[in-house]
């Protein structure tokens, strides 16, 4: 998880500052466009929605928006917008303590105790006007983020993020940010983590980063969460234990019933029942089947009779059952025959 931005100052009133900025716009129509396009007081609206409301074309709305933002940025560079310089100084201070870049949602959460969607929109809007800041707009690959311009411009910032994504793809599995930092040829793991947090292609869980499509860092359903729990545990677990661990985890939407978890364990091919209510991952070498099926496979692979102790030893590698269960199968199933004292082989086909 990305490190929290450190701050000890009092809350900043972004709503008041946004109101001040809007008062620098001469025409009411243009103030309306900016407020609605950036979602400064209500939800964001599209060019089409605003154009329909104002009785102008979509293209005209776009032109007016661009013109107003250009003017506001020019005023900001000249220091003509009251209190905006103080806001910029505060954001640079916060970013300096968090790897020089951060998601807008993270910044807003440190500026105010009520970091709702409108608050985040105001922070993003104000940051776009500040000449010392680099803003990464939200798209399919990036979260809405802000960096310090003297450290990197938009191109450099995205290039470093793309390097991290490529490095993680090459690693092929979730790793700690320190491991990723070394593999990516970077020096500062704090900055690497901050950069990683801006990407929608990456996710983190249990202090490891990976691709968002990997269940180990971004479990999307009950089955994925079960997989993460078993993988983290490193050995078989009873379904009741799995359910309890999920409820105590940091997962989102973890309030699921034990029965639902048991149902998913039964249906998903990644999980293998190896004992009474006990499950393991198939990737650990376990195969589905009864104890008799496992004994059959053991004898087939040996291609010779085996002592019962050796059979028990080999079966227990893939099944968490009592030795007596294995012996009862050996003695009671017609597919096995005793060929010498305590020694068994597969019975001849009928």
C-alpha positions in Angstrom: 0.0 0.0 0.0 1.3 3.5 -0.9 2.7 5.4 2.1 0.4 8.0 3.6 1.3 11.6 2.9 2.7 13.2 6.0 1.0 16.4 7.2 0.7 18.3 10.5 -1.0 21.4 9.3 -4.7 22.4 9.6 -7.2 21.7 7.0 -7.3 23.8 3.9 -10.7 25.1 2.6 -10.5 24.1 -1.0 -14.2 25.1 -1.5 -13.4 28.7 -0.5 -10.3 28.7 -2.8 -12.3 27.3 -5.7 -14.9 30.0 -5.2 -12.1 32.6 -5.3 -10.8 31.2 -8.5 -14.2 31.2 -10.1 -14.7 34.8 -9.2 -11.6 35.6 -11.4 -13.7 34.5 -14.4 -15.6 37.5 -15.9 -18.6 35.8 -17.5 -21.2 33.8 -15.7 -21.5 31.3 -18.6 -17.8 30.5 -18.4 -17.9 30.1 -14.6 -20.8 27.7 -15.1 -18.9 25.7 -17.7 -15.8 25.3 -15.5 -17.8 24.4 -12.4 -19.8 21.7 -14.2 -16.9 20.3 -16.3 -14.7 19.8 -13.2 -17.5 18.8 -10.9 -16.6 21.5 -8.4 -19.9 21.5 -6.5 -21.9 18.7 -8.1 -21.1 15.7 -10.3 -19.0 16.3 -13.4 -20.9 16.9 -16.7 -20.0 16.1 -20.3 -19.5 18.7 -23.0 -22.8 17.5 -24.5 -24.7 17.9 -21.3 -23.4 21.5 -20.7 -23.9 22.5 -24.3 -27.5 21.3 -24.2 -28.1 23.3 -21.0 -26.5 26.5 -22.3 -27.9 26.1 -25.8 -24.5 26.0 -27.5 -22.6 23.2 -29.3 -20.3 20.6 -27.7 -17.3 22.1 -29.6 -18.1 25.6 -28.3 -18.1 24.4 -24.7 -14.7 22.7 -25.3 -13.3 26.0 -26.8 -14.6 28.1 -23.9 -13.2 25.6 -21.3 -9.8 25.6 -22.9 -9.7 29.4 -23.2 -10.7 29.9 -19.5 -8.2 27.4 -18.2 -5.4 29.0 -20.2 -6.3 32.4 -18.7 -6.4 31.0 -15.2 -3.0 29.3 -15.6 -1.5 32.5 -16.8 -2.9 34.4 -13.8 -1.6 31.7 -11.5 1.9 32.0 -13.0 1.8 35.7 -12.3 0.6 35.1 -8.7 -2.7 37.0 -9.4 -5.1 34.4 -7.9 -5.4 35.0 -4.2 -4.3 32.1 -1.9 -3.5 29.8 -4.8 0.3 30.2 -4.2 -0.2 29.1 -0.6 -2.2 26.1 -1.9 0.6 25.2 -4.3 3.2 25.4 -1.6 1.2 23.1 0.6 0.8 20.5 -2.1 4.5 20.6 -3.0 5.2 20.1 0.7 2.9 17.1 0.9 4.3 15.5 -2.3 7.9 16.0 -1.1 7.1 13.7 1.8 5.4 11.1 -0.3 7.7 10.3 -3.2 7.1 13.5 -5.2 3.8 12.2 -6.7 0.5 11.0 -5.4 -3.1 10.2 -6.4 -5.5 13.1 -6.0 -7.7 11.0 -3.7 -4.7 10.6 -1.4 -3.9 14.3 -1.4 -7.5 15.3 -0.7 -7.7 12.9 2.2 -4.8 14.7 3.8 -6.2 18.2 3.2 -9.6 17.5 4.7 -11.3 15.0 6.9 -14.2 14.8 4.4 -12.5 13.6 1.2 -15.6 13.1 -0.9 -15.8 13.1 -4.7 -16.4 16.9 -4.9 -13.4 17.5 -2.7 -11.2 15.4 -4.9 -12.5 17.3 -8.0 -11.6 20.6 -6.4 -8.1 19.5 -5.6 -7.6 18.2 -9.1 -8.9 21.4 -10.6 -6.7 23.7 -8.4 -3.6 21.5 -9.1 -4.1 22.0 -12.8 -3.7 25.7 -12.4 -0.5 25.5 -10.3 2.7 26.0 -12.5 4.9 24.0 -10.1 2.7 20.9 -10.4 2.3 18.2 -13.0 -1.2 16.7 -13.3 -1.9 13.3 -14.8 -5.6 13.1 -15.9 -7.5 9.9 -15.3 -7.8 7.5 -18.2 -7.8 3.7 -18.7 -4.2 3.4 -17.5 -3.8 6.2 -14.9 -5.5 7.4 -11.8 -5.9 11.2 -11.4 -2.5 12.1 -9.9 -0.3 15.0 -9.2 3.5 15.3 -9.2 6.2 18.0 -8.6 7.0 19.5 -12.0 10.7 20.2 -11.1 11.1 16.4 -10.5 9.3 15.2 -13.6 7.0 16.5 -16.3 4.0 14.4 -17.6 6.1 12.5 -20.1 8.9 11.6 -17.7 6.4 10.6 -15.0 4.5 8.2 -17.3 7.8 6.8 -18.6 8.8 5.8 -15.1 5.5 4.3 -14.4 5.6 2.3 -17.6 9.1 1.1 -16.6 7.6 -0.2 -13.3 4.7 -2.0 -15.1 7.2 -3.6 -17.5 9.4 -4.7 -14.7 6.6 -6.3 -12.8 5.4 -8.1 -15.9 8.9 -9.5 -16.4 9.1 -10.6 -12.7 5.9 -12.6 -13.3 4.6 -12.6 -9.8 3.9 -10.1 -7.0 7.0 -8.7 -5.2 7.7 -6.1 -2.5 8.3 -2.6 -3.6 12.0 -2.9 -2.6 12.5 -5.9 -4.9 10.7 -4.1 -7.8 12.7 -0.9 -7.2 16.0 -2.9 -7.6 14.7 -4.8 -10.6 13.6 -1.5 -12.3 17.0 0.1 -11.7 15.6 2.8 -9.4 17.2 4.0 -6.2 14.2 5.3 -4.1 11.6 2.7 -3.2 9.4 5.4 -1.7 9.2 7.2 -5.0 8.7 3.8 -6.9 5.7 3.0 -4.7 4.3 6.5 -5.2 4.7 6.1 -9.0 3.1 2.6 -8.9 0.1 4.0 -7.0 -0.7 6.2 -10.0 -1.1 3.3 -12.4 -4.4 1.5 -13.0 -2.4 -1.5 -14.3 -1.0 -2.2 -10.9 -2.4 -3.2 -7.5 -1.1 -4.0 -4.1 -2.0 -6.4 -1.3 -0.1 -7.7 1.8 2.8 -5.3 1.0 3.4 -6.8 -2.5 2.7 -5.2 -5.9 1.6 -6.9 -9.1 -0.5 -6.5 -12.2 -4.1 -5.6 -11.4 -5.2 -8.8 -13.2 -3.3 -11.0 -10.8 -5.6 -12.4 -8.0 -2.8 -12.3 -5.5 -2.9 -8.5 -5.4 -6.4 -7.8 -6.7 -8.8 -10.6 -5.8 -12.2 -9.9 -7.4 -14.4 -12.6 -6.1 -14.7 -15.2 -3.3 -12.6 -17.8 -5.3 -9.7 -15.4 -5.8 -9.8 -14.5 -2.1 -9.7 -18.1 -1.1 -6.7 -18.6 -3.5 -4.9 -15.6 -1.8 -5.5 -17.0 1.7 -4.2 -20.5 0.8 -1.2 -19.1 -1.2 -0.2 -16.8 1.7 -0.7 -19.6 4.2 1.5 -21.9 2.2 -0.2 -25.1 3.2 -3.6 -26.8 3.3 -6.4 -25.4 5.4 -9.9 -26.4 6.6 -12.7 -24.5 5.0 -13.8 -23.1 8.4 -10.3 -21.7 8.9 -10.3 -20.2 5.4 -13.6 -18.5 6.1 -12.3 -17.1 9.4 -9.1 -15.8 7.8 -11.1 -14.0 5.0 -13.2 -12.3 7.6 -10.1 -11.0 9.5 -8.4 -9.9 6.3 -8.0 -6.5 4.6 -10.1 -7.6 1.6 -13.0 -5.4 0.4 -16.4 -7.2 0.6 -15.2 -9.9 3.0 -18.6 -10.5 4.7 -19.3 -13.9 3.1 -20.8 -17.0 4.7 -18.8 -20.2 5.4 -21.2 -22.1 3.2 -20.5 -19.8 0.3 -16.8 -20.3 0.7 -17.2 -24.1 0.9 -19.3 -24.0 -2.3 -16.6 -22.1 -4.2 -13.9 -24.5 -2.9 -15.8 -27.4 -4.4 -16.4 -25.7 -7.8 -13.1 -24.1 -8.5 -10.5 -26.4 -10.1 -7.6 -24.5 -8.4 -8.6 -26.2 -5.1 -8.3 -29.9 -4.2 -10.0 -31.6 -1.3 -7.2 -33.6 0.4 -8.9 -34.5 3.7 -12.2 -34.1 5.5 -13.1 -30.4 4.8 -9.4 -29.7 4.1 -8.3 -28.0 0.9 -5.0 -27.3 -0.9 -4.0 -25.7 -4.1 -3.7 -27.9 -7.2 -0.5 -26.0 -8.2 1.2 -27.6 -5.2 1.0 -31.0 -6.9 -2.3 -32.2 -5.6 -4.8 -34.0 -7.9 -8.5 -34.5 -7.4 -9.7 -38.1 -6.6 -10.4 -40.5 -3.8 -7.8 -42.1 -1.5 -8.2 -45.3 -3.6 -7.5 -43.2 -6.8 -4.3 -41.9 -5.2 -3.2 -45.4 -4.2 -3.8 -46.6 -7.8 -1.7 -43.7 -9.1 1.1 -44.5 -6.6 1.2 -48.2 -7.7 1.0 -47.3 -11.4 4.0 -44.9 -11.1 6.0 -47.5 -9.1 5.3 -50.2 -11.6 6.0 -52.8 -8.9 4.5 -54.0 -5.6 5.1 -51.7 -2.7 5.2 -52.2 1.1 2.2 -50.7 2.8 4.4 -48.3 4.7 5.8 -46.9 1.4 2.3 -46.6 0.0 1.1 -44.7 3.1 4.2 -42.4 2.8 3.5 -41.6 -0.8 -0.2 -41.1 -0.4 0.3 -38.7 2.5 2.2 -36.5 0.1 -1.0 -35.6 -1.7 -3.7 -36.4 0.9 -4.2 -35.2 4.5 -5.9 -38.4 5.8 -5.3 -40.9 8.6 -3.0 -43.8 7.9 -5.9 -46.2 8.8 -8.0 -44.7 6.0 -5.2 -45.6 3.5 -4.8 -49.1 5.0 -8.6 -49.8 4.9 -8.6 -48.8 1.2 -5.7 -51.2 0.5 -7.3 -54.0 2.3 -10.9 -53.4 1.3 -10.9 -52.3 -2.4 -10.9 -54.9 -5.1 -8.4 -53.0 -7.3 -5.6 -53.9 -4.9 -4.2 -57.3 -4.0 -1.6 -58.4 -1.4 1.3 -60.2 -3.1 3.5 -60.7 0.0 3.5 -59.8 3.7 2.3 -56.2 4.0 3.1 -55.7 0.3 0.5 -54.7 -2.3 0.1 -54.4 -6.1 -2.7 -53.5 -8.5 -5.1 -56.4 -9.0 -5.2 -58.0 -12.4 -8.0 -56.6 -14.7 -11.1 -58.7 -14.7 
